[in-house]
Amino acid sequence: MTTTQRTQRRRYAAAEGAERALILLAAVVLSAGPLAAQAMNQSSPSPAASEAVVETGQGSFRIRLLPELAPRHVEHFVKTAKAGGFDGTTFHRIIAGGIIQGGDPLSKDPKKAALYGTGGLGLLKAEFSERPMTRGSVAAVLRPSSKDSAGNQFFICLSDQAALTGKFTIFGEVVEGMDVADKIGGTPVEGDRATTRVEILKVSVR
């Protein structure tokens, strides 16, 4: 056998080996395909809640949640709502024509009225954005001079609040029932404290 023949035979052998390897790889990929697809389906998270319905003693309103803007805040709001954390709390702070504030777990107890506004904070870091703080915006309450202190409490703007843009985390917007929020905004107050209880009966997320 000449040198040329031996070289050609080695090339043929290598080509046959490569072809067998490709066939084996294809078989493995095809057999794994359904399993891989099944694994992907199993690991895919279920769709997140996109809205919340807040039932109060004055009526109900609907909030569109904005996870693309503040994912951690939306996740916390949904988790708290599903656990019944808002049920029985009140809108304890009201600035007529400005905002209504609620969600404080301490406001479930009328005997702790002096502490309203201090509970359920210090749980979340800020997710500020440049989204304008317009009428209907739903944003997280903060402790004074502490941007990473959000938690359960939230406020709803009854009018545009341009001075607050970029200073509080917006995580939702009221898309239905702003007349109810306005009615709550008309609750009698002493200073900015509601003198009558306007309870959140239930928050349902879906």
N, C-alpha and C positions, 0 to 999 in steps of 0.2 A: 504493500500500500504506500502510495506516494505521500509526501508531506501535505500536498494540496488536498488529497482525499481525506487524510486524517483531520485536517482543519475544518473541512466541510461537514464531516460527521459530528465533530464536537459542536458546531453551530446548530445542526439539526437537533441534537440532543438537548441543547440549551433551550431552543425554541419550543420543543415538546414539553420540557419541564415548566417553562413559563406559562404555556397554554394550560397545562394541568392545574397549575397554581391559580390561574384566573378562574377556571371552572369551579374549583373548590371554594374560592372566595365568593363567587356569585351564589353558590349553593348556600353558604353560611348566611349571606345577607338576606336571601329570599326566605330562608327558614326563620330568621330572627325578625323579619319585618313585622308580622302580626304582633309578636311579643313586644317589640319596641313601641309600636303604636299604642298597644294596651297600656304599657308603662307610662307613656306620655299622657294618655287620657287620665290615668289614675293620679298622676302628680299635678295635673292642672288644677289650680285653685277654683273654687266655686265663685261665681260672679258676686262682687261686693254689693252691698245695699246702695241704692242710688238716691233714695229719698226717705224722708221721715215725716210722719203725721203726728203733730203735737195736739193732743186733746186737752183743753183747759175748761175751767168753769165758765169762761166767756165764749166758748166755741173752739173750733179747730182751725189749724193752718198747716200748710204743707211746705216742707223745706226740701229743695234740691241740694243734695250733698255734692261737694266738689273735691273728690279724692285726687284729681290731677293737680289741684292747687295746694292742698294740705292733707296728704295721705295719713299721717299719724293722728291728726286731730279728728279726721273722719272715722278712722278705726276706733279711736277712744270713744267718740260719741255713740257709734253703733254698739260697741260693747257695753257701754253704760246703759243705753236704752234697753237692750235685750235683757240685761240683768235687773231691770226695773229701778235703776238708780235715779231716774228723774221723777218717778211716780210719787206724788205727794209733796214735791218741792213747790216753791212759789216764785212768782215774779216779784221779788222783794224790793227792787230798786227801779224807779221810774223817773225819767226826765221827760216831762211833757213835750211832745213834738220832737224829741231827740232819740232816746233809746228806752228799751225795757230790758231788764237783766234778771236772769233766773238760773235755776239748775243747782243752787247750793244745797248739798245734802243736809246741812244743818237746818235749813228752812223747813224741813219736815216736822220739826218740833217747835211749836209756838212759844215754848218756854225759853228757847234760845234766840229770840228775836234780836237781842243785843249783839249777837255774833254773826248774824246774817251777812253774807258777803265775804266771809273769811274761810269758809269750808270748801273742800274739794279742789284746792289749787296746788301748784307746785308739782304737777305730774308730767308736763309736756314741755318740750323745747319749742321755740318759736318757728313758725313756717310763714314768715312774712312774705308778702307779694306786692306788686304794684297795682293789683286790682282795685279800682276805686271803691271807697266805702260809701256805697249809694243806698238809697231807701230799699229795705228788704234784706240787706246784707246780714248774715249771721256770723258772728266772730267770737273768738275766745276771750274771756276776761283774764286780766293779768293783775298780779300784785303791783302796787306802785313801784316804779323804777326797777322792775325785774322782768325782762322780756321772756325769760325761760321759766315762766311760772304758771302756765295755763293748766287747765284741768277740766272739771265738770261744768263750771259756770260759763254761760254764754250770754251775749246780748244781741238784740235785733235793732237795727236802725229804722226809725220811723221817718227819717228824712235823710237827705244826703249829708254825710259827715266827712267832708274833704280833709279836714285837719287830722283825721284818724287814719287816713290811707297810709299803708306801710308801717303802721305802729302796732297793729293788732292782727292776729291771724284770722283771715276770712276762710271759713270751711263750708259755707252753704249760703243759700239765698231763698227767701220766701217766694214761692211761685204761685201760691194760692192762699187766700185768707188773710191778706194784709189788713182787711177791715177789722178782723179779730185782734190783730196786734195793735191797731190803732185804738180799739176799744179798751184793751188792757192799758194802753198808754194814758187813758183818761181816768184811771183809778185815783182816788184821793190820796194825797201824800202829805207828809210832814218833812219838809226839806226835799229829799229824793227818796224817802222811805214810804212804801205803800202802807196805808193805815188799815186796809182790809186785805184779806188773803185772796190772791188769785192763783189757785193751785193748778199745777200741771197734773192732770189725772193719769195720763199715759202717753208715752212716746212709742209709736210703732214704726219700725224700719222695714223697708222692702226693696 
